[in-house]
Amino acid sequence: MLPLPFVARRFHRLAVLALDPVLLRALGGVMLPAELGPGGTERAVAEFERWLAGYREGAEILHGYGSSEIRHTGPSPALRWSAQLIELDSAARRIHGAAFVTRDRVEREELVRAALGAAPAGGLPQVDRAPHIAVGLLAHFYASAAAHDLCYEARIGKGTCRPLADAPKRPLPLARRS
């Protein structure tokens, strides 16, 4: 008999492999800020894919400064997220007679809104706790350094090290897209 963690990792790996990268990028085109452009959206989706591929159920989470509480990651979201991505495509085919990736942005947005239904409004959850893959993708992006840079329109580089001599200097502005 296989140990339970081994079985969970195997199901996780199969679910990650089942995610259609083209479909995931089409979802990213709807969920992520248009200011990213195609290249930025591609990078954000690829980083999300890497994060999900590296997800380990039950791994210890770094705790906050001064906290002694030790927390662990929950069950892999990959199984439910892969099913949700397939359901988005199925809904597009059922409603519009064509695949999700072939629909225009407005129709894809409508499909995502319908899939999210009456999801509670509020802040973004932890990525692995997102109830839908669309929310997980968005939560992952907004936890990134690229999101902070975009929000402040400056090269802040959250989570990166800068030399102390650069600390008092104002971050450089982001290059404007043409």
N, CA and C of each residue as an Amber inpcrd file, in Angstrom:
protein
   534
   0.8520000  -1.1770000   0.0000000   0.0000000   0.0000000   0.0000000
   0.8990000   1.2420000   0.0000000   0.5450000   2.2210000  -0.8350000
   1.3290000   3.4540000  -0.9330000   0.9730000   4.4000000   0.2120000
   1.9690000   5.1080000   0.7610000   1.6650000   6.0840000   1.8060000
   0.8210000   7.2250000   1.2360000  -0.0620000   7.7690000   2.0550000
  -0.9960000   8.8130000   1.6290000  -0.3070000  10.0350000   1.0280000
   0.7780000  10.5690000   1.6090000   1.4220000  11.7310000   0.9900000
   1.9150000  11.4480000  -0.4320000   2.3860000  10.2300000  -0.6730000
   2.8560000   9.8730000  -2.0130000   1.6970000   9.9000000  -3.0020000
   0.5480000   9.3680000  -2.5870000  -0.6390000   9.3520000  -3.4440000
  -1.0990000  10.7850000  -3.7190000  -1.1170000  11.6260000  -2.6850000
  -1.5300000  13.0210000  -2.8580000  -0.6070000  13.7470000  -3.8300000
   0.7140000  13.5120000  -3.7270000   1.6600000  14.1580000  -4.6530000
   1.4400000  13.6790000  -6.0760000   1.1430000  12.4020000  -6.2330000
   0.9090000  11.8640000  -7.5770000  -0.3470000  12.4930000  -8.1910000
  -1.4420000  12.5820000  -7.4250000  -2.6630000  13.2170000  -7.9320000
  -2.4060000  14.6860000  -8.2500000  -1.6460000  15.3450000  -7.3880000
  -1.3020000  16.7510000  -7.6300000  -0.5610000  16.8780000  -8.9510000
   0.4400000  16.0520000  -9.1600000   1.2550000  16.1190000 -10.3860000
   0.3900000  15.8750000 -11.6230000  -0.4970000  14.8930000 -11.5520000
  -1.3880000  14.6090000 -12.6820000  -2.3350000  15.7740000 -12.9590000
  -2.8410000  16.4070000 -11.9010000  -3.7340000  17.5580000 -12.0730000
  -2.9930000  18.7420000 -12.6850000  -1.7550000  18.9600000 -12.2640000
  -0.9510000  20.0540000 -12.8370000  -0.7030000  19.7850000 -14.3190000
  -0.3890000  18.5590000 -14.6610000  -0.1630000  18.2060000 -16.0670000
  -1.4400000  18.3410000 -16.8920000  -2.5980000  18.1820000 -16.2510000
  -3.8800000  18.2780000 -16.9620000  -4.2670000  19.7200000 -17.2840000
  -3.6240000  20.6950000 -16.6310000  -3.9500000  22.0990000 -16.9160000
  -3.5210000  22.4450000 -18.3380000  -4.4580000  22.8770000 -19.1390000
  -4.1730000  23.2580000 -20.5230000  -3.4840000  24.6230000 -20.5150000
  -2.2070000  24.7080000 -20.9400000  -1.4900000  25.9800000 -20.8880000
  -2.1130000  27.0620000 -21.7730000  -2.7000000  26.6830000 -22.8870000
  -3.3410000  27.6680000 -23.7740000  -4.5870000  28.2300000 -23.0950000
  -5.3620000  27.3550000 -22.4870000  -6.5660000  27.7670000 -21.7710000
  -6.2090000  28.6370000 -20.5650000  -5.1480000  28.2760000 -19.8570000
  -4.7070000  29.0510000 -18.7000000  -4.2540000  30.4480000 -19.1200000
  -3.5830000  30.5620000 -20.2590000  -3.1530000  31.8720000 -20.7520000
  -4.3430000  32.7240000 -21.1940000  -5.3630000  32.0730000 -21.7610000
  -6.5840000  32.8010000 -22.1280000  -7.2740000  33.3370000 -20.8700000
  -7.2490000  32.5530000 -19.8020000  -7.7950000  33.0050000 -18.5250000
  -6.9640000  34.1630000 -17.9840000  -5.6400000  34.0490000 -18.0970000
  -4.7610000  35.1350000 -17.6550000  -5.0330000  36.4190000 -18.4080000
  -5.3640000  36.3110000 -19.6830000  -5.6740000  37.4870000 -20.4790000
  -6.9130000  38.2180000 -19.9950000  -7.7890000  37.5050000 -19.3030000
  -9.0060000  38.0970000 -18.7620000  -8.7850000  38.5880000 -17.3360000
  -8.0810000  37.8000000 -16.5280000  -7.9820000  38.0930000 -15.0970000
  -6.8780000  39.0790000 -14.7360000  -5.8020000  39.0820000 -15.4900000
  -4.6570000  39.9250000 -15.1260000  -4.7870000  41.3000000 -15.7550000
  -4.1670000  42.3080000 -15.1470000  -4.2880000  43.6730000 -15.6720000
  -3.7930000  43.7830000 -17.1120000  -4.5580000  44.4970000 -17.9380000
  -4.1930000  44.6970000 -19.3460000  -2.8720000  45.4480000 -19.4690000
  -2.5210000  46.2420000 -18.4470000  -1.2620000  47.0090000 -18.4680000
  -0.0370000  46.1120000 -18.5640000  -0.1830000  44.8500000 -18.2160000
   0.9450000  43.9240000 -18.3100000   1.3470000  43.6840000 -19.7580000
   0.3850000  43.7540000 -20.6590000   0.6550000  43.4290000 -22.0530000
   0.8230000  41.9310000 -22.2080000   0.9400000  41.4520000 -23.4480000
   1.0650000  40.0010000 -23.6760000   2.2910000  39.3860000 -22.9980000
   3.4300000  40.0640000 -23.0390000   4.6470000  39.5230000 -22.4280000
   4.5260000  39.4160000 -20.9170000   3.9760000  40.4410000 -20.2820000
   3.7990000  40.4230000 -18.8340000   2.7810000  39.3870000 -18.3960000
   1.7170000  39.2350000 -19.1780000   0.7140000  38.2150000 -18.8760000
   1.3260000  36.8270000 -18.9960000   2.1140000  36.6140000 -20.0270000
   2.7930000  35.3210000 -20.2150000   3.7030000  35.0220000 -19.0210000
   4.4820000  36.0220000 -18.5800000   5.3800000  35.8130000 -17.4240000
   4.5850000  35.4910000 -16.1670000   3.4960000  36.2310000 -15.9380000
   2.6900000  36.0140000 -14.7330000   2.0600000  34.6200000 -14.7280000
   1.5480000  34.1730000 -15.8750000   0.9440000  32.8400000 -15.9520000
   2.0130000  31.7620000 -15.7870000   3.1740000  31.9620000 -16.4010000
   4.2660000  30.9830000 -16.2650000   4.7270000  30.8800000 -14.8070000
   4.7860000  32.0120000 -14.1000000   5.1600000  31.9850000 -12.6810000
   4.0970000  31.2600000 -11.8600000   2.8360000  31.4650000 -12.2010000
   1.7470000  30.7540000 -11.5230000   1.8690000  29.2400000 -11.7600000
   2.1640000  28.8470000 -12.9880000   2.3520000  27.4250000 -13.3050000
   3.5150000  26.8350000 -12.5080000   4.6210000  27.5840000 -12.4090000
   5.7770000  27.1000000 -11.6290000   5.4070000  26.9610000 -10.1510000
   4.6890000  27.9500000  -9.6330000   4.2760000  27.8920000  -8.2320000
   3.4050000  26.6490000  -7.9980000   2.4420000  26.4300000  -8.8820000
   1.5330000  25.3030000  -8.7060000   2.2610000  23.9680000  -8.8520000
   3.1750000  23.8820000  -9.8070000   3.9440000  22.6430000  -9.9920000
   4.7930000  22.3380000  -8.7580000   5.2730000  23.3660000  -8.0780000
   6.1180000  23.1810000  -6.8970000   5.3540000  23.0930000  -5.5890000
   4.0410000  23.2110000  -5.6390000   3.2270000  23.1880000  -4.4240000
   3.3630000  21.8420000  -3.7220000   3.5320000  21.8770000  -2.4220000
   3.6300000  20.6550000  -1.6240000   2.6240000  20.7190000  -0.4830000
   1.7040000  19.8040000  -0.4950000   0.7010000  19.7080000   0.5540000
   1.3780000  19.3800000   1.8820000   0.9940000  20.0830000   2.9490000
   1.5270000  19.8130000   4.2790000   2.8940000  20.4250000   4.5590000
   3.4050000  21.2320000   3.6470000   4.7090000  21.8700000   3.8680000
   4.5710000  22.9770000   4.9060000   5.5920000  23.1390000   5.7130000
   5.5830000  24.1830000   6.7320000   5.6720000  25.5540000   6.0650000
   4.8430000  26.4760000   6.5310000   4.8130000  27.8330000   6.0020000
   5.6440000  28.7230000   6.9120000   6.4120000  29.6130000   6.3310000
   7.1720000  30.5650000   7.1430000   6.2050000  31.3830000   7.9830000
   6.5110000  31.5130000   9.2310000   5.6270000  32.2780000  10.1040000
   6.1250000  33.7120000  10.2240000   5.2110000  34.5790000  10.5970000
   5.5260000  35.9930000  10.7180000   6.4990000  36.2710000  11.8460000
   7.1590000  37.4020000  11.7490000   8.1140000  37.8150000  12.7690000
   7.3970000  37.9070000  14.1150000   7.9510000  37.2680000  15.1160000
   7.4020000  37.3220000  16.4640000   6.3040000  36.3090000  16.7270000
   5.9410000  35.5290000  15.7430000   4.8840000  34.5420000  15.9160000
   5.5040000  33.1600000  16.1010000   4.9650000  32.4140000  17.0240000
   5.4770000  31.0600000  17.2380000   4.5520000  30.0130000  16.6180000
   3.4440000  30.4690000  16.0210000   2.5030000  29.5280000  15.4140000
   3.1040000  28.9360000  14.1400000   3.1240000  27.6240000  14.0730000
   3.6250000  26.9350000  12.8820000   2.4160000  26.4450000  12.0970000
   2.3480000  26.8980000  10.8380000   1.2400000  26.5120000   9.9660000
   1.7850000  25.6840000   8.8050000   0.8740000  24.9660000   8.1740000
   1.2380000  24.1170000   7.0460000   0.3100000  24.4070000   5.8680000
   0.8060000  24.1190000   4.6670000  -0.0300000  24.2930000   3.4910000
  -1.1580000  23.2780000   3.5210000  -2.2410000  23.6490000   2.8840000
  -3.4050000  22.7770000   2.8260000  -3.3300000  21.8230000   1.6440000
  -4.4390000  21.1700000   1.3630000  -4.4850000  20.2490000   0.2330000
  -4.1950000  20.9820000  -1.0810000  -3.6650000  20.2810000  -2.0240000
  -3.3470000  20.8740000  -3.3210000  -4.6140000  21.3910000  -3.9930000
  -4.5830000  22.6250000  -4.4780000  -5.7400000  23.1470000  -5.2000000
  -5.7900000  22.6730000  -6.6470000  -4.7520000  21.9790000  -7.1030000
  -4.6350000  21.6280000  -8.5260000  -5.7910000  20.7630000  -9.0200000
  -6.2830000  19.8480000  -8.1940000  -7.3730000  18.9710000  -8.6440000
  -8.6340000  19.7610000  -8.9650000  -9.0540000  20.6090000  -8.0420000
 -10.2840000  21.3650000  -8.2940000 -10.0560000  22.4310000  -9.3580000
  -8.8620000  23.0290000  -9.3850000  -8.5860000  24.0590000 -10.3860000
  -8.5530000  23.4940000 -11.7950000  -7.9940000  22.3100000 -11.9860000
  -7.9690000  21.7390000 -13.3370000  -9.3980000  21.4450000 -13.7980000
 -10.2510000  20.9810000 -12.8950000 -11.6550000  20.7390000 -13.2320000
 -12.3620000  22.0520000 -13.5650000 -12.0430000  23.1230000 -12.8390000
 -12.6700000  24.4230000 -13.1010000 -12.2500000  24.9820000 -14.4560000
 -11.0050000  24.7800000 -14.8180000 -10.5220000  25.2570000 -16.1110000
 -11.2260000  24.5050000 -17.2430000 -11.3860000  23.2110000 -17.0830000
 -12.1110000  22.4050000 -18.0720000 -13.5660000  22.8560000 -18.1450000
 -14.1510000  23.1620000 -17.0050000 -15.5500000  23.6140000 -16.9660000
 -15.7130000  24.9550000 -17.6750000 -14.7390000  25.8690000 -17.5530000
 -14.8070000  27.1380000 -18.2850000 -14.8750000  26.8830000 -19.7890000
 -14.0460000  25.9720000 -20.2660000 -14.0450000  25.6480000 -21.6900000
 -15.3550000  24.9760000 -22.0920000 -15.8500000  24.0820000 -21.2570000
 -17.1300000  23.4110000 -21.5450000 -18.2720000  24.4130000 -21.5990000
 -18.2850000  25.3740000 -20.6750000 -19.3310000  26.4010000 -20.6690000
 -19.2630000  27.2490000 -21.9330000 -18.0660000  27.5880000 -22.3780000
 -17.9180000  28.3670000 -23.6130000 -18.4670000  27.5890000 -24.8000000
 -18.1690000  26.3060000 -24.8610000 -18.6530000  25.4780000 -25.9670000
 -20.1740000  25.3220000 -25.9130000 -20.7070000  25.1890000 -24.7110000
 -22.1540000  25.0270000 -24.5380000 -22.8990000  26.3230000 -24.8840000
 -22.3930000  27.4610000 -24.4110000 -23.0860000  28.7430000 -24.5810000
 -22.7990000  29.3800000 -25.9430000 -21.5290000  29.3500000 -26.3490000
 -21.1250000  30.0550000 -27.5730000 -20.8070000  29.1350000 -28.7430000
 -20.7900000  27.8400000 -28.4980000 -20.5120000  26.8910000 -29.5670000
 -19.0580000  26.8600000 -29.9970000 -18.1720000  27.4030000 -29.1780000
 -16.7440000  27.4140000 -29.5100000 -15.9310000  27.4430000 -28.2230000
 -14.6510000  27.1010000 -28.3320000 -13.7510000  27.0140000 -27.1790000
 -13.5620000  28.3650000 -26.4820000 -13.2520000  28.3050000 -25.2070000
 -12.9930000  29.4990000 -24.3930000 -11.9100000  30.3740000 -25.0250000
 -10.8450000  29.7590000 -25.5190000  -9.7180000  30.5310000 -26.0590000
 -10.0750000  31.2870000 -27.3280000 -11.1220000  30.8770000 -28.0340000
 -11.5040000  31.5560000 -29.2780000 -12.4800000  32.6990000 -29.0490000
 -13.0030000  32.8120000 -27.8490000 -13.9830000  33.8510000 -27.5490000
 -13.2520000  35.1810000 -27.3390000 -13.9470000  36.2900000 -27.5760000
 -13.3150000  37.5870000 -27.3350000 -13.2790000  37.8630000 -25.8370000
 -12.5740000  38.9010000 -25.4600000 -12.3640000  39.2140000 -24.0420000
 -13.6770000  39.3830000 -23.2830000 -14.6390000  40.0750000 -23.8820000
 -15.9160000  40.3330000 -23.2080000 -16.6420000  39.0130000 -22.9090000
 -16.6850000  38.1110000 -23.8810000 -17.3520000  36.8270000 -23.6620000
 -16.6160000  35.9800000 -22.6350000 -15.2730000  36.0210000 -22.6640000
 -14.5030000  35.2750000 -21.6620000 -14.7560000  35.8390000 -20.2690000
 -14.8240000  37.1730000 -20.1510000 -15.1200000  37.7940000 -18.8510000
 -16.4810000  37.3460000 -18.3330000 -17.4800000  37.2990000 -19.2140000
 -18.8200000  36.8580000 -18.8190000 -18.8000000  35.4110000 -18.3350000
 -18.0510000  34.5770000 -19.0300000 -17.9380000  33.1700000 -18.6300000
 -17.2700000  33.0390000 -17.2580000 -16.2360000  33.8300000 -17.0120000
 -15.5480000  33.7770000 -15.7130000 -16.4720000  34.2930000 -14.6180000
 -17.1840000  35.3990000 -14.8800000 -18.1350000  35.9210000 -13.8880000
 -19.1740000  34.8630000 -13.5290000 -19.6990000  34.1850000 -14.5440000
 -20.7020000  33.1430000 -14.2940000 -20.0970000  32.0000000 -13.4780000
 -18.8480000  31.6420000 -13.7790000 -18.1870000  30.5540000 -13.0370000
 -17.9440000  30.9410000 -11.5830000 -17.6480000  32.2090000 -11.3600000
 -17.3950000  32.6510000  -9.9830000 -18.6940000  32.7770000  -9.2080000
 -19.7960000  32.9870000  -9.9050000 -21.1070000  33.0480000  -9.2600000
 -21.1560000  34.0920000  -8.1730000 -21.6590000  33.6920000  -7.0470000
 -21.8150000  34.6000000  -5.9110000 -20.6380000  34.4620000  -4.9560000
 -19.4330000  34.4130000  -5.4980000 -18.2480000  34.3250000  -4.6310000
 -18.2180000  35.5480000  -3.7190000 -17.8770000  35.3470000  -2.4600000
 -17.8850000  36.4800000  -1.5310000 -16.8590000  37.5390000  -1.9420000
 -17.2990000  38.7810000  -1.8650000 -16.3980000  39.8990000  -2.1750000
 -15.5080000  40.1530000  -0.9670000 -14.4400000  40.8280000  -1.1880000
 -13.5030000  41.1280000  -0.1090000 -12.0970000  41.0340000  -0.6420000
 -11.1700000  40.8530000   0.2380000  -9.7740000  40.7410000  -0.1620000
  -9.4940000  39.4210000  -0.8550000  -8.3350000  39.3590000  -1.4670000
  -7.9190000  38.1180000  -2.1150000  -7.4500000  37.1220000  -1.0570000
  -7.8080000  35.8580000  -1.2170000  -7.3710000  34.8480000  -0.2490000
  -5.9140000  34.4660000  -0.4980000  -5.3690000  33.6410000   0.3980000
  -4.0740000  33.0300000   0.1090000  -4.2510000  32.2430000  -1.1770000
  -3.2210000  32.1960000  -1.9730000  -3.3410000  31.5960000  -3.3020000
  -3.9160000  30.1900000  -3.2350000  -3.3700000  29.3390000  -2.3810000
  -3.8260000  27.9480000  -2.3370000  -5.2230000  27.7830000  -1.7500000
  -5.7570000  28.8310000  -1.1540000  -7.1020000  28.7740000  -0.5730000
  -8.1500000  29.3950000  -1.5090000  -7.7410000  29.8410000  -2.6730000
  -8.6720000  30.4710000  -3.6170000  -9.7360000  29.4670000  -4.0400000
 -11.0040000  29.8890000  -4.0440000 -12.0770000  28.9590000  -4.3800000
 -12.1460000  28.6170000  -5.8700000 -11.5110000  29.4210000  -6.7000000
 -11.5490000  29.1880000  -8.1540000 -10.1760000  29.5090000  -8.7360000
  -9.8120000  28.8420000  -9.8120000  -8.5080000  29.0550000 -10.4390000
  -8.3300000  30.5010000 -10.8950000  -9.4200000  31.1590000 -11.3110000
  -9.3280000  32.5590000 -11.7350000  -8.8880000  33.4410000 -10.5600000
  -9.4380000  33.1770000  -9.3930000  -9.0800000  33.9350000  -8.1900000
  -7.6680000  33.5640000  -7.7470000  -7.3030000  32.2990000  -7.8610000
  -5.9490000  31.8590000  -7.5100000  -4.9000000  32.5370000  -8.3800000
  -5.1540000  32.6240000  -9.6650000  -4.2340000  33.2870000 -10.5920000
  -4.0920000  34.7610000 -10.2260000  -5.2050000  35.4050000  -9.9330000
  -5.1840000  36.8200000  -9.5610000  -4.4610000  37.0300000  -8.2280000
  -4.7420000  36.1880000  -7.2370000  -4.0870000  36.2940000  -5.9310000
  -2.5850000  36.0710000  -6.0600000  -2.1970000  35.1220000  -6.8900000
  -0.7750000  34.8640000  -7.0960000  -0.0910000  36.0780000  -7.7090000
  -0.7180000  36.6660000  -8.7220000  -0.1190000  37.8340000  -9.3520000
   0.0090000  38.9920000  -8.3550000  -1.0610000  39.2950000  -7.6130000
  -1.0240000  40.4560000  -6.7220000  -0.1300000  40.2600000  -5.4970000
   0.3660000  39.0600000  -5.2790000   1.3640000  38.8330000  -4.2260000
   2.7820000  38.9920000  -4.7690000   2.9190000  39.2470000  -6.0620000
   4.2370000  39.2890000  -6.7060000   4.8640000  40.6820000  -6.6910000
   6.1550000  40.7000000  -6.9070000   6.8890000  41.9680000  -7.0290000
   6.4110000  42.7410000  -8.2510000   6.0740000  42.0520000  -9.3230000
   5.6000000  42.7180000 -10.5480000   4.3120000  43.4910000 -10.2800000
   3.4360000  42.9580000  -9.4460000   2.1840000  43.6550000  -9.1290000
   2.4610000  44.9260000  -8.3360000   3.3700000  44.8450000  -7.3880000
   3.7080000  46.0440000  -6.6130000   4.3190000  47.1140000  -7.5190000
   5.2010000  46.6910000  -8.3810000   5.8080000  47.6410000  -9.3180000
   4.7360000  48.2900000 -10.1800000   3.8040000  47.4950000 -10.6800000
   2.7450000  48.0130000 -11.5390000   1.8400000  48.9730000 -10.7680000
   1.4790000  48.6130000  -9.5560000   0.5930000  49.4740000  -8.7540000
   1.2220000  50.8330000  -8.4570000   2.5270000  50.8470000  -8.1970000
   3.2090000  52.0960000  -7.8640000   3.8910000  52.7420000  -9.0740000
   3.8030000  52.0580000 -10.2260000   4.4330000  52.5340000 -11.4560000
   5.9120000  52.8570000 -11.2460000   6.5650000  51.9930000 -10.4720000
   7.9860000  52.1700000 -10.1720000   8.6320000  50.8060000  -9.9720000
   9.9340000  50.7550000 -10.1650000  10.6880000  49.4970000  -9.9950000
  11.0740000  49.3200000  -8.5290000  10.1180000  48.9020000  -7.7500000
  10.3250000  48.7310000  -6.3160000  11.0640000  47.4330000  -6.0360000
  10.6870000  46.3680000  -6.7160000  11.3490000  45.0770000  -6.5220000
  11.0680000  44.4860000  -5.1590000   9.8040000  44.4440000  -4.7560000
   9.4160000  43.8680000  -3.4600000  10.0560000  42.4910000  -3.2910000
  10.6570000  42.2720000  -2.1500000  11.2620000  40.9840000  -1.8490000
  12.6470000  40.7910000  -2.4350000  13.1670000  41.8130000  -3.0750000
  14.5300000  41.7360000  -3.6160000  15.4390000  42.6150000  -2.7690000
  16.6930000  42.3610000  -2.8360000  17.6550000  43.1340000  -2.0530000
  18.2300000  44.2640000  -2.8930000  18.3010000  45.4210000  -2.2800000
  18.9720000  46.5630000  -2.9120000  20.1280000  46.9410000  -2.0020000
  21.1880000  47.4780000  -2.5690000  22.2870000  47.9370000  -1.7140000
  21.7940000  49.0400000  -0.7710000  22.3570000  49.0950000   0.4260000
  21.9450000  50.1190000   1.3890000  22.1190000  51.5250000   0.8360000
  23.1130000  51.7250000   0.0140000  23.3440000  53.0510000  -0.5640000
  22.1640000  53.4870000  -1.4330000  21.4100000  52.5220000  -1.9860000
  20.2640000  52.8630000  -2.8260000  18.9740000  53.0540000  -2.0330000
  18.9840000  52.7160000  -0.7420000  17.7760000  52.7820000   0.0730000
  17.1310000  54.1660000   0.0860000  17.8920000  55.2540000   0.2260000
  17.2270000  56.5600000   0.2520000  16.7770000  57.0550000  -1.1260000
  17.2240000  56.4080000  -2.1830000  16.8680000  56.8520000  -3.5320000
  15.4600000  56.4130000  -3.8910000  14.8120000  57.2430000  -4.6280000
  13.4750000  56.9400000  -5.1180000  13.5840000  55.8490000  -6.1990000
  12.6810000  54.8290000  -6.1830000  12.7350000  53.7940000  -7.2310000
  12.5400000  54.4030000  -8.6100000  13.1770000  53.7980000  -9.5980000
  13.0270000  54.2710000 -10.9720000  11.6130000  54.0120000 -11.4760000
  11.0950000  54.8910000 -12.3200000   9.7470000  54.6530000 -12.8550000
   9.7590000  53.4780000 -13.8510000   8.6080000  52.8470000 -13.9800000
   8.4730000  51.7890000 -14.9760000   8.5030000  52.4070000 -16.3650000
   9.0360000  51.6730000 -17.3150000   9.0260000  52.1390000 -18.6980000
   7.5950000  52.1440000 -19.1860000   7.2330000  53.1580000 -19.8970000
   5.8780000  53.2600000 -20.4470000   5.7320000  52.3420000 -21.6390000
   4.5860000  51.6530000 -21.6980000   4.3030000  50.8260000 -22.8710000
   3.7770000  51.7110000 -23.9710000   4.1750000  51.3830000 -25.1950000
   3.6710000  52.1980000 -26.3150000   2.4470000  51.5780000 -26.9180000
